[in-house]
Amino acid sequence: MTTPARILTVCTGNVCRSPYLERALQTELDRSWGQGEVEVTSGGTGALAGNPVDEGSRVIMDRLGYPSEGFVARTLLPQHVASADLVLTATRAHRGKVATLHPRALRYVFAFREFADLLAGIDPAELHAPSASASEHVQRVVALAAGQRGMRPPLSDAEADIIDPYRRGPEVFEQMAQEISSALPTVVAALGRP
C-alpha cells in the first residue's frame, strides 16, 4: 500500500475554520480517491486544544454532510508541518506562522483561497496528468501551484483570507462557509484523482 497524501489545514483556535476545511477536504477527496489515499488533519497556532468543533461551524458542516463528530482541536507542532505534503491556512498570517515552525514548508504552504487562485492559472491538462498515487499527484499539484507565485496579480488580504467567525454571530459563520465553498471546488478538482 502506498503512503497517503498528507494535507494539513491551519487556523488559530482549530475549532472553526481549520476543522471545517479538514472535514470538507477529507470528504471530497475520499469521494475522488477512495478512503485511505488522502489524509487531512488540522491544527491551530493558538489552539483551544481538546475542544470539539465550534457550534457555529458544526451546524454548517452537518448541513453540508461534512462530519464533525470525533473532532478534537490540537496545537500545531513543527512535526505536523514537516510531515505534510501540503499545508492550507485560513490566512496569510497563518502561512507565516507555519513557515516559522518549519521553514522548508514555504514550498508547500498556501493560504487556502490563494491556493485556489494559483490553481486557476494552471492548464487543466497539467493538473490532471496521470499519477501513480494520490501522494505523487498532490506533490505535483503543489509544485505547479508554487510555480504560479508571482505569475498572477496577488489577491488582496480580504480576498486571500478566510474570515474568523470565533465568538461571532451565525452570519459570520455563513460568510466563512461561503468563502471556503467558493474556493473548494477548484481545490478539490485539482487535488482529486486525475
C-alpha positions in Angstrom: 0.0 0.0 0.0 1.3 3.5 -0.8 1.8 6.2 1.7 -1.3 8.5 1.7 -1.1 12.1 0.6 -1.0 14.3 3.7 -2.8 17.6 3.8 -2.8 19.9 6.9 -5.2 22.7 7.5 -4.4 25.5 9.9 -6.2 28.4 11.6 -5.8 30.0 15.1 -8.0 28.1 17.6 -8.5 24.9 15.5 -12.2 24.9 16.3 -13.9 26.9 13.4 -12.1 27.3 10.1 -9.4 24.6 10.0 -11.7 21.7 11.2 -14.3 22.8 8.6 -11.6 22.8 5.9 -10.2 19.5 7.2 -13.5 17.7 7.1 -14.7 19.2 3.8 -11.5 18.3 2.0 -11.4 14.8 3.6 -15.0 14.1 2.5 -14.5 15.4 -1.1 -11.1 13.8 -1.6 -12.3 10.4 -0.2 -15.1 10.6 -2.9 -12.4 11.1 -5.6 -9.6 8.8 -4.4 -11.3 6.4 -2.1 -10.7 6.2 1.7 -7.1 6.0 2.9 -5.5 7.6 -0.1 -5.5 11.1 1.3 -5.2 12.0 5.0 -6.4 15.5 6.0 -5.6 16.8 9.5 -5.6 20.2 11.2 -4.0 22.2 13.9 -4.2 25.7 15.5 -1.4 28.3 16.0 -3.2 29.2 19.3 -5.3 26.1 19.6 -8.1 25.6 22.0 -6.6 22.1 22.5 -9.0 19.4 23.4 -12.2 21.2 22.3 -14.7 19.9 19.7 -15.7 21.9 16.6 -17.3 25.2 17.5 -21.1 25.0 17.3 -21.3 27.7 14.6 -19.1 25.6 12.3 -20.7 22.3 13.3 -24.2 23.4 12.3 -23.0 24.3 8.7 -20.8 21.2 8.4 -23.7 18.9 9.4 -26.0 20.7 6.9 -23.4 20.1 4.1 -22.6 16.5 5.1 -19.1 17.1 6.5 -18.8 15.0 9.6 -17.9 17.0 12.8 -18.1 14.2 15.4 -14.9 13.0 17.0 -13.0 16.1 16.2 -10.6 17.3 18.9 -8.6 20.6 18.5 -4.8 20.3 18.7 -1.9 22.7 18.9 0.1 22.9 15.7 3.6 21.4 16.1 6.6 21.5 13.8 6.3 17.8 13.1 2.8 18.2 11.8 4.1 20.7 9.3 7.2 18.7 8.4 5.2 15.5 7.6 2.6 17.3 5.3 2.7 17.3 1.5 0.5 20.4 1.5 -0.4 22.9 4.2 -3.5 25.1 3.6 -4.0 28.0 6.0 -7.0 30.2 6.8 -5.0 33.4 6.3 -1.7 34.7 5.1 -0.6 35.4 8.7 -1.1 31.7 9.5 1.1 30.9 6.4 3.9 32.9 8.0 3.5 31.2 11.4 3.6 27.8 9.7 6.9 28.8 7.9 8.3 29.9 11.2 7.7 26.4 12.7 9.2 24.6 9.7 11.0 26.9 7.2 11.1 24.3 4.4 7.3 24.5 4.4 7.5 27.7 2.4 7.5 25.5 -0.7 4.2 23.8 0.2 2.2 26.2 2.4 -0.5 28.4 1.0 -3.5 30.4 2.2 -6.5 28.3 1.1 -8.1 30.9 -1.1 -4.8 31.9 -2.6 -4.1 28.3 -3.4 -7.3 28.1 -5.4 -6.4 31.4 -7.2 -3.0 30.0 -8.2 -4.5 26.7 -9.4 -6.9 28.7 -11.7 -3.8 29.8 -13.6 -2.6 26.3 -14.5 -3.5 24.4 -17.6 -6.0 21.7 -16.6 -4.1 19.2 -18.7 -1.1 19.7 -16.5 -3.2 19.4 -13.3 -4.8 16.2 -14.5 -1.8 14.3 -15.8 -1.9 10.7 -14.7 -0.1 10.0 -11.3 0.8 6.7 -9.7 -0.6 7.7 -6.3 -2.5 10.4 -4.5 0.7 11.4 -2.7 2.5 11.9 -6.0 -0.4 13.8 -7.5 -0.7 16.2 -4.6 3.0 16.8 -4.6 3.0 17.6 -8.3 0.0 19.9 -8.0 1.7 21.7 -5.1 4.8 22.2 -7.3 2.7 23.6 -10.1 0.9 26.0 -7.8 4.2 27.2 -6.3 5.4 27.9 -9.8 2.4 30.2 -10.3 3.6 32.5 -7.4 4.5 35.9 -8.9 2.9 35.0 -12.3 -0.6 36.2 -11.3 -1.7 39.5 -9.8 -1.7 38.9 -6.0 -5.0 38.8 -4.2 -5.7 41.4 -1.5 -5.7 40.1 2.1 -9.5 40.3 2.1 -9.6 38.1 -1.0 -7.0 35.6 0.3 -8.0 35.3 4.0 -11.0 33.4 5.4 -12.9 35.5 8.0 -12.5 34.4 11.6 -16.0 33.7 13.0 -15.0 32.7 16.5 -17.4 34.2 19.1 -19.3 36.0 16.4 -22.8 35.5 15.1 -24.2 32.9 12.7 -24.0 35.4 9.8 -20.2 35.4 10.2 -20.0 31.6 10.2 -22.1 31.7 7.0 -19.6 34.2 5.5 -16.7 31.8 6.5 -18.5 28.9 4.8 -19.2 30.9 1.7 -15.5 32.0 1.4 -14.4 28.3 1.8 -17.1 27.0 -0.6 -16.2 29.4 -3.3 -12.7 28.1 -3.5 -13.3 24.4 -2.6 -14.4 23.1 -6.0 -11.2 24.4 -7.6 -9.0 22.9 -4.9 -10.8 19.5 -5.0 -10.8 19.4 -8.8 -7.0 19.9 -8.8 -6.2 17.6 -5.9 -8.7 14.9 -6.8 -7.9 11.8 -8.9 -6.9 12.8 -12.4 
